[in-house]
Amino acid sequence: MSRPTKAIIDLQALRHNFELAQSLAPHSSTIPMVKANAYGHGAVEVARALAPIAPAFGVASIEEAIDLRDNGITQPILLLEGIFSSDEVSLAAQNNFWLMVENQPQVEAIISATLARKIKVWLGMDTGMHRLGFQPNEIQAAYDALSNSHNVSDDIVITSHFACADDLDSQATSEQIKNFDLHLPKTNNTLSTSLANSAAILAWPQAHRDWQRPGFMLYGSSPFVQPQENADQLQAVMSFESAVISLRNISAGESVGYTANWTAQRDSTIATVTVGYGDGYPRSAPNGTPVLINGVRCPLVGRVSMDMITVDVTDLPQVAIGDKTVLWGPELPVNEIASACGTIGYELLTRMPARVPRVYS
């Protein structure tokens, strides 16, 4: 029998979350973000599952896009960081990759390229995040240069990215929307726009434009720290599971694991589970982090090691070697585990290594 640690990926839940994004912005086209191996869920399998209903996909780099092409994905693929070298322009055109453009060297590389077919461009505006994109007062010139190039399709998309859309009390998102609308380029050509990430799709309807870009929400987790009526409809896609491989009884005063950072205050039963930081379970998880064994919450005790964790199962009425263990999933949100570890669910999902088999259902 193989090692029981695995990530079970519920493709029906994935499609549900995509359809929820569509329903919240019915006049928008929805591009699933499958960068970072589809947030750890497996980019090829996720793209295949969504291919019948998705008009395009979004990735971070041309390498991620080529992997999708090599595995039969035919939709346009948006390169969210654009090109990193000028030779990538012709490769993008050949493969129907759409290019995000956020700086002048990228503009010049596209204009000066020799292309057999026009390329679709997404022109990024920095409305306040101050990470990527042209300044608002530079957008018109960048747009004019691109729209006048025979290498560029007429339907340029103007886009921006929100810094604080997950904070429902912040005024920053409204200010970014205002800044965006104020500086849209003047043109006689078709002009499409895109603003909404997951948080904006769920909670900022004024950000719903021609294209929306769901990422984290597709995989069934809320970008908000508080309940939100739309986010509450999401269904977790990944269930990170393993099993108990050993049981032992220890006496009060005995310690468990590396650095002996947990000491039993009573006679206790300790279950060893075959999962660790080598499988993407965070080493920073503190004592008391919940783990589900046979559907019951039990506290993590002792330091997380590379391949194993230890769990206090003293209060379980029955426990045996082989019992199912859930590290996160529909009954134990990844955001809860992330919060206990001082990080975010995005990080835990995207850091899931190849060592963990993905099982698709």
C-alpha positions in Angstrom: 0.0 0.0 0.0 1.4 3.4 -0.9 1.9 6.3 1.5 -1.7 7.6 2.3 -0.9 11.3 2.1 -2.8 12.9 -0.8 -4.7 15.9 -2.0 -8.2 15.0 -3.2 -9.4 17.5 -5.8 -13.2 17.9 -6.2 -13.7 19.1 -9.8 -17.4 19.4 -9.3 -16.8 22.0 -6.5 -14.3 23.7 -8.8 -17.0 24.1 -11.5 -19.5 25.3 -8.9 -17.1 28.1 -7.8 -16.5 29.1 -11.4 -20.3 29.2 -12.1 -20.8 31.3 -8.9 -18.2 33.8 -10.2 -20.1 34.0 -13.5 -23.5 34.3 -11.8 -22.3 37.3 -9.7 -21.1 39.2 -12.9 -23.3 37.7 -15.6 -22.3 40.4 -18.2 -18.6 39.7 -17.7 -16.4 37.0 -19.3 -14.6 34.9 -16.6 -11.0 33.9 -16.9 -9.9 31.3 -14.4 -6.4 32.0 -12.9 -4.4 28.7 -13.0 -1.0 30.2 -12.2 1.2 28.5 -9.6 -0.1 25.1 -10.7 -3.7 26.2 -10.3 -3.0 27.3 -6.7 -1.5 23.9 -6.0 -4.5 22.0 -7.4 -2.9 20.9 -10.7 -3.0 23.4 -13.6 -3.5 20.9 -16.4 -6.3 19.0 -14.7 -8.0 22.2 -13.5 -7.8 23.7 -17.0 -9.2 20.5 -18.6 -12.1 20.5 -16.2 -13.0 24.2 -16.9 -12.2 24.1 -20.7 -15.8 23.6 -21.8 -16.9 26.7 -20.0 -13.9 29.0 -19.8 -13.1 31.4 -22.6 -9.4 31.8 -21.6 -7.0 31.0 -18.8 -4.5 33.2 -16.8 -0.9 32.2 -15.8 2.1 34.0 -14.6 4.7 33.0 -17.2 5.2 31.7 -20.7 6.5 28.4 -19.3 3.2 27.8 -17.5 1.3 28.7 -20.7 3.4 26.3 -22.8 2.7 23.5 -20.3 -1.0 24.0 -20.8 -0.6 24.0 -24.6 1.5 20.9 -24.5 -1.3 19.2 -22.6 -4.1 20.0 -25.0 -5.5 23.3 -23.7 -6.5 25.3 -26.8 -8.1 28.5 -25.2 -6.2 31.8 -25.3 -3.9 32.1 -22.3 -3.1 35.4 -20.6 0.4 35.9 -19.4 -0.2 38.1 -16.3 3.3 39.4 -16.1 3.8 39.7 -19.8 7.1 38.9 -21.5 10.5 38.7 -19.8 12.5 38.9 -23.0 11.7 40.2 -26.5 11.9 36.7 -28.1 8.8 35.7 -26.2 6.6 38.0 -28.3 6.7 35.9 -31.4 6.3 32.7 -29.3 3.2 34.3 -27.7 1.8 35.2 -31.1 2.3 31.7 -32.5 0.5 30.1 -29.5 -2.3 32.6 -29.1 -1.0 33.8 -25.7 -2.4 37.2 -24.7 0.2 39.6 -23.2 -0.1 41.8 -20.2 1.9 45.0 -20.9 3.0 47.1 -18.0 6.2 48.9 -19.0 7.7 50.7 -21.9 10.2 48.0 -22.9 7.4 45.5 -23.3 5.6 48.0 -25.5 8.7 48.5 -27.6 9.3 44.7 -27.9 5.8 44.1 -29.2 5.9 47.0 -31.7 9.3 46.0 -33.1 8.6 42.3 -33.4 8.0 40.6 -36.7 4.8 38.6 -36.3 2.7 36.5 -38.6 -0.4 37.3 -36.6 -1.7 40.1 -34.4 -1.4 39.7 -30.7 -4.0 40.6 -28.1 -2.8 43.0 -25.4 -3.9 43.7 -21.9 -2.6 47.1 -20.9 -2.0 47.5 -17.1 -2.7 50.7 -15.2 -1.3 51.3 -11.8 -4.2 52.7 -9.9 -2.8 52.5 -6.4 -1.2 49.1 -5.8 2.2 50.4 -7.0 3.5 47.0 -8.2 3.0 46.8 -11.9 1.4 48.9 -14.6 1.7 52.3 -16.3 0.9 55.4 -14.2 -2.5 56.7 -15.1 -1.1 59.8 -16.9 1.0 57.4 -19.1 -1.8 55.2 -20.2 -3.0 57.2 -23.2 0.5 57.3 -24.7 1.0 53.6 -24.2 -2.4 52.8 -25.6 -1.8 55.0 -28.7 1.5 53.4 -29.4 0.1 49.9 -29.2 -3.2 50.6 -31.0 -1.2 52.1 -33.9 0.9 49.0 -34.3 0.1 46.5 -36.9 1.2 43.8 -34.5 -1.6 44.5 -32.0 -5.3 43.5 -32.2 -7.8 46.3 -32.0 -9.5 45.0 -28.9 -7.0 46.1 -26.2 -8.1 45.4 -22.6 -7.3 48.1 -20.0 -6.8 46.5 -16.6 -5.7 47.1 -13.1 -5.3 45.2 -9.8 -6.7 45.9 -6.4 -4.6 46.2 -3.3 -7.3 46.0 -0.6 -10.4 44.4 -2.1 -10.4 41.8 0.6 -10.9 44.6 3.2 -14.6 45.4 3.0 -14.2 48.5 5.2 -11.4 50.1 3.2 -12.0 53.0 0.9 -8.9 52.1 -1.2 -10.9 49.9 -3.7 -13.4 52.7 -4.4 -10.5 55.1 -4.9 -8.8 52.7 -7.3 -12.0 52.3 -9.4 -12.4 56.0 -9.6 -8.8 56.5 -10.6 -9.2 53.8 -13.3 -12.3 55.2 -14.8 -10.9 58.7 -14.8 -7.9 57.7 -16.9 -9.3 55.3 -19.5 -7.8 56.1 -22.8 -9.8 58.0 -25.4 -10.3 55.9 -28.6 -12.5 55.0 -31.5 -11.5 51.4 -31.2 -13.1 48.7 -29.1 -12.0 49.1 -25.5 -12.6 46.4 -23.0 -11.8 46.6 -19.3 -10.9 44.3 -16.4 -10.7 45.0 -12.7 -12.2 42.3 -10.6 -10.2 39.7 -8.7 -11.8 37.1 -6.4 -12.6 39.6 -3.7 -14.0 42.2 -6.1 -16.1 39.6 -7.9 -17.7 38.6 -4.6 -18.1 41.9 -2.9 -17.5 44.9 -5.2 -20.1 44.8 -8.0 -19.0 48.3 -9.2 -15.7 46.6 -10.3 -17.5 44.1 -12.6 -16.3 44.9 -16.1 -15.9 43.1 -19.4 -13.5 40.5 -18.0 -13.1 39.2 -14.5 -10.2 37.2 -13.1 -11.1 34.7 -10.3 -8.3 33.0 -8.6 -8.5 32.0 -4.9 -12.3 31.8 -4.9 -12.2 29.2 -7.7 -10.5 26.8 -5.2 -13.2 27.3 -2.6 -11.8 29.6 -0.1 -12.9 33.1 0.9 -10.5 36.0 0.5 -12.2 37.7 3.5 -11.5 37.3 7.2 -15.2 37.8 8.1 -18.3 36.0 6.7 -19.6 37.4 3.4 -22.8 36.2 1.8 -21.3 35.4 -1.6 -18.1 33.9 -0.3 -20.1 31.7 2.0 -21.4 29.8 -1.1 -17.9 28.7 -2.1 -17.1 25.0 -1.9 -13.6 23.8 -0.9 -11.9 22.0 -3.8 -8.9 20.4 -2.0 -9.1 18.0 0.8 -5.6 17.4 2.2 -5.6 13.9 3.7 -3.4 11.3 5.3 -3.7 8.6 8.0 -2.6 7.5 11.4 0.5 5.3 11.2 1.4 4.8 14.9 -0.2 5.1 18.3 1.5 5.3 21.7 0.6 6.1 25.3 2.7 8.5 27.2 2.7 9.6 30.9 2.1 13.1 32.2 5.4 15.0 32.1 6.7 13.3 28.9 7.4 15.3 25.8 6.7 14.8 22.1 8.8 15.6 19.0 11.8 17.7 18.1 12.8 20.3 20.7 10.3 18.8 23.1 8.1 21.8 22.7 5.0 20.1 24.0 4.8 18.2 27.3 1.8 16.2 28.4 -0.1 17.5 31.3 -1.9 14.2 31.7 -1.5 10.6 30.6 -2.1 10.9 26.9 -2.5 8.9 23.7 -0.5 10.3 20.8 -1.2 9.5 17.1 1.6 9.8 14.6 0.3 10.9 11.1 2.4 10.6 8.0 2.4 14.2 6.8 4.9 17.0 7.4 6.5 20.1 6.0 7.9 18.0 3.1 4.3 17.6 2.1 3.4 21.2 2.4 2.0 21.1 6.0 3.5 24.2 7.6 6.3 23.7 10.1 5.0 26.9 11.8 1.8 25.2 12.9 1.6 25.7 16.6 0.5 23.3 19.3 -3.3 23.1 19.3 -3.7 23.5 15.5 -6.8 21.4 14.7 -6.5 18.1 12.8 -9.5 16.0 11.9 -9.2 12.3 12.8 -12.3 10.2 12.1 -14.1 13.5 11.7 -13.2 14.8 15.2 -11.0 17.8 15.8 -7.9 16.9 17.7 -5.0 19.1 18.6 -1.6 19.0 16.9 1.1 18.5 19.6 4.9 18.7 19.2 6.9 20.2 16.3 5.9 19.4 12.7 8.7 17.4 11.2 9.5 16.7 7.5 7.4 13.6 7.1 5.2 13.4 10.3 3.1 15.2 12.8 1.9 14.1 16.2 -1.7 14.6 17.4 -3.2 14.2 20.9 -6.1 11.7 20.5 -6.6 11.1 24.2 -10.2 12.2 24.0 -11.1 10.1 21.0 -13.3 7.1 22.0 -11.8 5.0 19.3 -8.6 5.4 17.2 -6.6 2.9 15.2 -3.7 2.8 12.8 -5.0 3.6 9.3 -7.7 6.0 10.5 -8.4 8.9 8.1 -6.8 12.2 8.9 -7.7 15.5 7.3 -5.3 18.4 7.5 -7.7 20.8 5.7 -10.7 20.5 3.5 -14.5 21.1 3.4 -14.8 20.4 7.2 -11.6 22.2 8.2 -11.0 25.3 6.1 -7.5 26.0 4.9 -7.9 29.6 6.0 -8.3 28.4 9.6 -5.1 26.5 9.5 -3.3 29.3 7.8 -4.5 31.8 10.4 -3.2 29.5 13.2 0.2 29.5 11.4 0.3 33.3 10.8 -0.1 33.1 7.1 -2.9 33.0 4.5 -4.6 30.1 2.7 -3.1 31.2 -0.6 0.3 30.3 0.6 -0.6 26.9 2.0 -2.4 25.8 -1.2 0.3 27.1 -3.7 3.1 25.5 -1.7 1.7 22.0 -2.0 4.6 20.1 -3.5 4.7 17.6 -6.3 5.4 14.9 -3.7 1.8 14.9 -2.7 -0.3 13.0 -5.3 -3.4 14.8 -6.5 -6.5 12.5 -6.8 -9.2 14.0 -9.0 -12.9 13.2 -8.4 
